[in-house]
Amino acid sequence: MNRFKNFSVVLFAVVLAGAVISCDKDKGADPLKEGRKAGTEMCACVDAIPVPTNPEEFGDYAQKLGMCPAGVLAAYQEYVTFVYTNYDPEAEDPLYSVFDFKNSKFEQGFKEATNGCMQAFELLFSMMGQ
């Protein structure tokens, strides 16, 4: 009988541990934090690219700048996709028109984190005459 008592205690502990682990897995990532993280990573990439002083370097600059959102956001495809051809200068927020957000919390965090580095894209679009 004592063996069954110990067995039931161990079984209860295993079931309880499984329930706790299962709840943690279901909890998942916080989209707001993920958005901030993605935005911070994208801005770090943008900030690492020097703005050209020579107009001949513009094409290379544009290509490198475009790789930042494309490269960084590949890891966050469940929340956002980057479609550079969607740029709409008439949109309410034209600089963000190239992002197709799938989660509003992620969008909020991403915009908070990228607010400071979007001037580089604004400069790029103005240089392109758009």
MDTraj code that builds the backbone (N, CA, C; nanometers):
import mdtraj as md
import numpy as np

residues = "MET ASN ARG PHE LYS ASN PHE SER VAL VAL LEU PHE ALA VAL VAL LEU ALA GLY ALA VAL ILE SER CYS ASP LYS ASP LYS GLY ALA ASP PRO LEU LYS GLU GLY ARG LYS ALA GLY THR GLU MET CYS ALA CYS VAL ASP ALA ILE PRO VAL PRO THR ASN PRO GLU GLU PHE GLY ASP TYR ALA GLN LYS LEU GLY MET CYS PRO ALA GLY VAL LEU ALA ALA TYR GLN GLU TYR VAL THR PHE VAL TYR THR ASN TYR ASP PRO GLU ALA GLU ASP PRO LEU TYR SER VAL PHE ASP PHE LYS ASN SER LYS PHE GLU GLN GLY PHE LYS GLU ALA THR ASN GLY CYS MET GLN ALA PHE GLU LEU LEU PHE SER MET MET GLY GLN".split()
xyz = np.array([
    [0.0818, -0.1188, 0.0000],
    [0.0000, 0.0000, 0.0000],
    [0.0869, 0.1263, 0.0000],
    [0.1973, 0.1208, 0.0687],
    [0.2869, 0.2344, 0.0770],
    [0.3463, 0.2674, -0.0596],
    [0.3699, 0.1616, -0.1408],
    [0.4224, 0.1838, -0.2748],
    [0.3239, 0.2652, -0.3580],
    [0.1972, 0.2358, -0.3456],
    [0.0953, 0.3078, -0.4228],
    [0.0817, 0.4520, -0.3779],
    [0.1022, 0.4760, -0.2495],
    [0.0961, 0.6122, -0.1976],
    [0.2085, 0.6953, -0.2584],
    [0.3297, 0.6402, -0.2590],
    [0.4433, 0.7106, -0.3184],
    [0.4224, 0.7292, -0.4687],
    [0.3697, 0.6265, -0.5318],
    [0.3439, 0.6335, -0.6758],
    [0.2428, 0.7437, -0.7073],
    [0.1378, 0.7544, -0.6272],
    [0.0361, 0.8562, -0.6516],
    [0.0921, 0.9968, -0.6301],
    [0.1818, 1.0137, -0.5334],
    [0.2442, 1.1434, -0.5095],
    [0.3323, 1.1813, -0.6288],
    [0.4113, 1.0841, -0.6764],
    [0.4981, 1.1090, -0.7917],
    [0.4133, 1.1376, -0.9147],
    [0.3089, 1.0615, -0.9358],
    [0.2210, 1.0820, -1.0507],
    [0.1559, 1.2200, -1.0453],
    [0.1114, 1.2620, -0.9276],
    [0.0518, 1.3945, -0.9120],
    [0.1537, 1.5033, -0.9453],
    [0.2776, 1.4870, -0.8989],
    [0.3828, 1.5854, -0.9263],
    [0.4118, 1.5932, -1.0759],
    [0.4143, 1.4813, -1.1439],
    [0.4400, 1.4792, -1.2878],
    [0.3272, 1.5485, -1.3628],
    [0.2025, 1.5190, -1.3263],
    [0.0877, 1.5817, -1.3914],
    [0.0882, 1.7324, -1.3676],
    [0.1186, 1.7743, -1.2466],
    [0.1237, 1.9159, -1.2139],
    [0.2351, 1.9850, -1.2929],
    [0.3522, 1.9244, -1.3010],
    [0.4632, 1.9816, -1.3775],
    [0.4263, 1.9926, -1.5255],
    [0.3602, 1.8910, -1.5778],
    [0.3161, 1.8941, -1.7179],
    [0.2163, 2.0049, -1.7426],
    [0.1273, 2.0294, -1.6496],
    [0.0286, 2.1363, -1.6649],
    [0.0963, 2.2722, -1.6624],
    [0.1935, 2.2898, -1.5742],
    [0.2653, 2.4172, -1.5668],
    [0.3438, 2.4415, -1.6945],
    [0.4132, 2.3409, -1.7430],
    [0.4899, 2.3530, -1.8679],
    [0.3962, 2.3812, -1.9844],
    [0.2842, 2.3145, -1.9883],
    [0.1875, 2.3348, -2.0958],
    [0.1330, 2.4769, -2.0948],
    [0.1049, 2.5304, -1.9772],
    [0.0548, 2.6674, -1.9685],
    [0.1596, 2.7663, -2.0163],
    [0.2855, 2.7427, -1.9836],
    [0.3923, 2.8314, -2.0283],
    [0.4053, 2.8298, -2.1797],
    [0.3920, 2.7139, -2.2399],
    [0.4021, 2.7046, -2.3851],
    [0.2852, 2.7755, -2.4523],
    [0.1654, 2.7606, -2.3959],
    [0.0472, 2.8240, -2.4538],
    [0.0552, 2.9757, -2.4428],
    [0.1252, 3.0228, -2.3431],
    [0.1363, 3.1661, -2.3200],
    [0.2003, 3.2356, -2.4395],
    [0.3059, 3.1765, -2.4936],
    [0.3705, 3.2289, -2.6141],
    [0.4378, 3.3628, -2.5928],
    [0.4849, 3.4168, -2.7025],
    [0.5546, 3.5448, -2.7003],
    [0.4551, 3.6597, -2.6927],
    [0.4985, 3.7683, -2.6359],
    [0.4177, 3.8884, -2.6253],
    [0.4372, 3.9700, -2.7535],
    [0.3335, 3.9865, -2.8361],
    [0.3486, 4.0584, -2.9631],
    [0.3991, 4.2013, -2.9471],
    [0.3621, 4.2693, -2.8401],
    [0.4090, 4.4057, -2.8175],
    [0.5613, 4.4065, -2.7980],
    [0.6103, 4.3141, -2.7154],
    [0.7548, 4.3038, -2.6924],
    [0.8268, 4.2600, -2.8196],
    [0.7670, 4.1686, -2.8931],
    [0.8268, 4.1231, -3.0186],
    [0.8353, 4.2383, -3.1192],
    [0.7325, 4.3228, -3.1230],
    [0.7335, 4.4391, -3.2118],
    [0.8432, 4.5368, -3.1755],
    [0.8586, 4.5601, -3.0466],
    [0.9658, 4.6498, -3.0012],
    [1.1027, 4.5918, -3.0352],
    [1.1160, 4.4620, -3.0161],
    [1.2433, 4.3957, -3.0456],
    [1.2749, 4.4052, -3.1957],
    [1.1758, 4.3780, -3.2792],
    [1.1957, 4.3857, -3.4243],
    [1.2300, 4.5280, -3.4669],
    [1.1605, 4.6249, -3.4117],
    [1.1869, 4.7646, -3.4448],
    [1.3253, 4.8086, -3.4020],
    [1.3677, 4.7639, -3.2851],
    [1.5010, 4.7970, -3.2355],
    [1.6073, 4.7355, -3.3254],
    [1.5866, 4.6108, -3.3665],
    [1.6817, 4.5441, -3.4556],
    [1.6884, 4.6153, -3.5908],
    [1.5728, 4.6554, -3.6431],
    [1.5716, 4.7226, -3.7724],
    [1.6430, 4.8578, -3.7635],
    [1.6186, 4.9317, -3.6579],
    [1.6844, 5.0621, -3.6423],
    [1.8349, 5.0472, -3.6256],
    [1.8786, 4.9432, -3.5570],
    [2.0226, 4.9192, -3.5428],
    [2.0844, 4.8949, -3.6801],
    [2.0138, 4.8233, -3.7650],
    [2.0616, 4.7979, -3.9009],
    [2.0674, 4.9282, -3.9801],
    [1.9620, 5.0069, -3.9718],
    [1.9552, 5.1347, -4.0451],
    [2.0651, 5.2298, -3.9974],
    [2.0834, 5.2379, -3.8676],
    [2.1832, 5.3290, -3.8111],
    [2.3257, 5.2903, -3.8492],
    [2.3468, 5.1640, -3.8822],
    [2.4809, 5.1170, -3.9186],
    [2.5190, 5.1536, -4.0624],
    [2.4235, 5.2032, -4.1393],
    [2.4496, 5.2382, -4.2798],
    [2.4714, 5.3887, -4.2897],
    [2.5900, 5.4303, -4.3296],
    [2.6158, 5.5748, -4.3399],
    [2.5383, 5.6368, -4.4569],
    [2.4814, 5.7533, -4.4317],
    [2.4089, 5.8262, -4.5360],
    [2.5112, 5.8800, -4.6354],
    [2.4907, 5.8533, -4.7638],
    [2.5908, 5.8970, -4.8626],
    [2.5929, 6.0489, -4.8804],
    [2.7101, 6.0999, -4.9040],
    [2.7245, 6.2417, -4.9354],
    [2.7410, 6.2611, -5.0858],
    [2.7764, 6.1535, -5.1528],
    [2.7950, 6.1553, -5.2970],
    [2.6703, 6.0971, -5.3645],
    [2.6064, 6.1698, -5.4558],
    [2.4852, 6.1185, -5.5218],
    [2.5067, 5.9857, -5.5954],
    [2.6292, 5.9585, -5.6345],
    [2.6568, 5.8327, -5.7044],
    [2.6432, 5.7115, -5.6127],
    [2.6488, 5.7331, -5.4836],
    [2.6377, 5.6246, -5.3871],
    [2.4927, 5.5979, -5.3461],
    [2.4013, 5.6735, -5.4006],
    [2.2598, 5.6635, -5.3625],
    [2.2025, 5.5240, -5.3877],
    [2.2318, 5.4665, -5.5027],
    [2.1774, 5.3342, -5.5360],
    [2.2216, 5.2280, -5.4378],
    [2.3478, 5.2304, -5.4013],
    [2.4010, 5.1344, -5.3046],
    [2.3363, 5.1559, -5.1679],
    [2.3190, 5.2829, -5.1315],
    [2.2553, 5.3168, -5.0034],
    [2.1112, 5.2657, -5.0008],
    [2.0378, 5.2892, -5.1064],
    [1.8978, 5.2452, -5.1135],
    [1.8879, 5.0938, -5.1016],
    [1.9780, 5.0236, -5.1678],
    [1.9758, 4.8777, -5.1625],
    [2.0052, 4.8275, -5.0209],
    [2.1072, 4.8835, -4.9583],
    [2.1416, 4.8433, -4.8216],
    [2.0293, 4.8768, -4.7241],
    [1.9707, 4.9932, -4.7390],
    [1.8625, 5.0351, -4.6503],
    [1.7421, 4.9424, -4.6645],
    [1.7116, 4.9036, -4.7869],
    [1.5998, 4.8126, -4.8102],
    [1.6211, 4.6744, -4.7522],
    [1.7465, 4.6361, -4.7350],
    [1.7748, 4.5046, -4.6781],
    [1.7468, 4.4991, -4.5279],
    [1.7459, 4.6131, -4.4617],
    [1.7206, 4.6127, -4.3173],
    [1.5824, 4.5569, -4.2832],
    [1.4738, 4.6160, -4.3338],
    [1.3441, 4.5583, -4.2978],
    [1.3255, 4.4180, -4.3543],
    [1.3731, 4.3947, -4.4755],
    [1.3556, 4.2631, -4.5360],
    [1.4282, 4.1561, -4.4560],
    [1.5504, 4.1851, -4.4148],
    [1.6287, 4.0869, -4.3409],
    [1.5808, 4.0673, -4.1987],
    [1.5577, 4.1759, -4.1290],
    [1.5173, 4.1675, -3.9878],
    [1.3790, 4.1052, -3.9740],
    [1.2867, 4.1489, -4.0564],
    [1.1481, 4.1049, -4.0397],
    [1.1216, 3.9631, -4.0873],
    [1.2175, 3.9018, -4.1521],
    [1.2011, 3.7620, -4.1931],
    [1.1777, 3.6729, -4.0708],
    [1.2350, 3.7092, -3.9581],
    [1.2183, 3.6317, -3.8349],
    [1.0827, 3.6558, -3.7674],
    [1.0098, 3.7557, -3.8147],
    [0.8818, 3.7928, -3.7521],
    [0.7650, 3.7786, -3.8497],
    [0.7730, 3.6827, -3.9397],
    [0.6722, 3.6674, -4.0440],
    [0.5317, 3.6403, -3.9907],
    [0.5229, 3.5869, -3.8713],
    [0.3896, 3.5614, -3.8158],
    [0.3183, 3.6918, -3.7783],
    [0.3948, 3.8016, -3.7662],
    [0.3385, 3.9302, -3.7271],
    [0.3341, 4.0334, -3.8388],
    [0.4284, 4.0252, -3.9332],
    [0.4404, 4.1312, -4.0330],
    [0.5133, 4.0805, -4.1563],
    [0.4788, 4.1391, -4.2705],
    [0.5561, 4.1164, -4.3921],
    [0.5960, 4.2526, -4.4476],
    [0.7074, 4.2541, -4.5160],
    [0.7610, 4.3763, -4.5748],
    [0.7436, 4.3664, -4.7255],
    [0.6686, 4.4622, -4.7820],
    [0.6436, 4.4642, -4.9262],
    [0.6776, 4.6046, -4.9760],
    [0.8011, 4.6209, -5.0225],
    [0.8486, 4.7543, -5.0603],
    [0.7687, 4.8152, -5.1743],
    [0.7052, 4.7330, -5.2568],
    [0.6273, 4.7861, -5.3689],
    [0.4938, 4.8442, -5.3237],
    [0.4582, 4.8253, -5.1972],
    [0.3318, 4.8786, -5.1444],
    [0.3422, 5.0235, -5.0990],
    [0.4580, 5.0865, -5.1187],
    [0.4740, 5.2232, -5.0719],
    [0.3663, 5.3125, -5.1317],
    [0.2950, 5.3831, -5.0437],
    [0.1858, 5.4702, -5.0852],
    [0.2061, 5.6079, -5.0223],
    [0.2522, 5.7054, -5.1020],
    [0.2751, 5.8389, -5.0461],
    [0.1478, 5.9075, -5.0000],
    [0.0334, 5.8566, -5.0416],
    [-0.0958, 5.9145, -5.0035],
    [-0.1540, 5.8502, -4.8775],
    [-0.0905, 5.7471, -4.8269],
    [-0.1407, 5.6770, -4.7084],
    [-0.1346, 5.7673, -4.5862],
    [-0.2121, 5.7333, -4.4855],
    [-0.2134, 5.8108, -4.3612],
    [-0.0737, 5.8160, -4.3000],
    [-0.0025, 5.7068, -4.3064],
    [0.1337, 5.6980, -4.2547],
    [0.2209, 5.6346, -4.3635],
    [0.2629, 5.7136, -4.4641],
    [0.3291, 5.6586, -4.5830],
    [0.4521, 5.5731, -4.5545],
    [0.5314, 5.6096, -4.4543],
    [0.6528, 5.5338, -4.4278],
    [0.6239, 5.3920, -4.3795],
    [0.5085, 5.3716, -4.3213],
    [0.4725, 5.2387, -4.2732],
    [0.3828, 5.1636, -4.3728],
    [0.3544, 5.2228, -4.4878],
    [0.2674, 5.1570, -4.5858],
    [0.3331, 5.0343, -4.6480],
    [0.4635, 5.0198, -4.6325],
    [0.5342, 4.9037, -4.6876],
    [0.5300, 4.7827, -4.5940],
    [0.4714, 4.8008, -4.4760],
    [0.4604, 4.6919, -4.3798],
    [0.3164, 4.6439, -4.3733],
    [0.2982, 4.5133, -4.3881],
    [0.1663, 4.4530, -4.3770],
    [0.1597, 4.3858, -4.2395],
    [0.1029, 4.4569, -4.1420],
    [0.0973, 4.4073, -4.0052],
    [-0.0171, 4.3092, -3.9882],
    [0.0099, 4.2001, -3.9193],
    [-0.0900, 4.0966, -3.8948],
    [-0.1377, 4.0959, -3.7495],
    [-0.0763, 4.1823, -3.6668],
    [-0.1101, 4.1875, -3.5247],
    [-0.0970, 4.3322, -3.4780],
    [-0.2027, 4.3857, -3.4207],
    [-0.2030, 4.5271, -3.3818],
    [-0.1057, 4.5569, -3.2671],
    [-0.0880, 4.4639, -3.1753],
    [0.0072, 4.4854, -3.0650],
    [0.1505, 4.4881, -3.1192],
    [0.1814, 4.3986, -3.2114],
    [0.3138, 4.3986, -3.2740],
    [0.3355, 4.5303, -3.3476],
    [0.2340, 4.5736, -3.4207],
    [0.2426, 4.7001, -3.4947],
    [0.2719, 4.8165, -3.3998],
    [0.2023, 4.8197, -3.2879],
    [0.2218, 4.9261, -3.1897],
    [0.3657, 4.9262, -3.1383],
    [0.4163, 4.8109, -3.0988],
    [0.5526, 4.8009, -3.0480],
    [0.6558, 4.8343, -3.1535],
    [0.6318, 4.7891, -3.2756],
    [0.7238, 4.8151, -3.3860],
    [0.7321, 4.9644, -3.4157],
    [0.6171, 5.0297, -3.4200],
    [0.6158, 5.1736, -3.4485],
    [0.6814, 5.2533, -3.3361],
    [0.6600, 5.2109, -3.2127],
    [0.7257, 5.2788, -3.1001],
    [0.8776, 5.2705, -3.1141],
    [0.9268, 5.1530, -3.1504],
    [1.0714, 5.1304, -3.1576],
    [1.1356, 5.1923, -3.2819],
    [1.0590, 5.2079, -3.3881],
    [1.1176, 5.2583, -3.5134],
    [1.0931, 5.4066, -3.5349],
    [1.0244, 5.4697, -3.4464],
    [0.9906, 5.6106, -3.4632],
    [1.1135, 5.6959, -3.4926],
    [1.2242, 5.6675, -3.4262],
    [1.3443, 5.7474, -3.4417],
    [1.4231, 5.7226, -3.5691],
    [1.4132, 5.6035, -3.6264],
    [1.4972, 5.5737, -3.7428],
    [1.4223, 5.5822, -3.8759],
    [1.2982, 5.6163, -3.8724],
    [1.2221, 5.6219, -3.9971],
    [1.2609, 5.7424, -4.0826],
    [1.3338, 5.8378, -4.0253],
    [1.3782, 5.9533, -4.1042],
    [1.4697, 5.9083, -4.2184],
    [1.5445, 5.8007, -4.1977],
    [1.6309, 5.7499, -4.3043],
    [1.5471, 5.7062, -4.4238],
    [1.4329, 5.6428, -4.3978],
    [1.3448, 5.6011, -4.5064],
    [1.2765, 5.7217, -4.5699],
    [1.2417, 5.8193, -4.4877],
    [1.1813, 5.9425, -4.5394],
    [1.2794, 6.0124, -4.6335],
    [1.4044, 6.0191, -4.5945],
    [1.5082, 6.0761, -4.6794],
    [1.5222, 5.9969, -4.8090],
    [1.5218, 5.8646, -4.7971],
    [1.5341, 5.7794, -4.9156],
    [1.4200, 5.8051, -5.0126],
    [1.2974, 5.8068, -4.9614],
    [1.1819, 5.8283, -5.0497],
    [1.1840, 5.9680, -5.1115],
    [1.2292, 6.0675, -5.0358],
    [1.2361, 6.2031, -5.0931],
    [1.3444, 6.2092, -5.2002],
    [1.4546, 6.1360, -5.1811],
    [1.5587, 6.1314, -5.2821],
    [1.5122, 6.0612, -5.4090],
    [1.4181, 5.9691, -5.3897],
    [1.3635, 5.8950, -5.5041],
    [1.2539, 5.9761, -5.5733],
    [1.2168, 6.0887, -5.5131],
    [1.1135, 6.1736, -5.5727],
    [0.9732, 6.1219, -5.5523],
    [0.9519, 6.0469, -5.4457],
    [0.8181, 5.9914, -5.4198],
    [0.7527, 6.0624, -5.3052],
])
top = md.Topology()
chain = top.add_chain()
for i, resn in enumerate(residues, 1):
    res = top.add_residue(resn, chain, resSeq=i)
    for name in ("N", "CA", "C"):
        top.add_atom(name, md.element.get_by_symbol(name[0]), res)
traj = md.Trajectory(xyz[None], top)
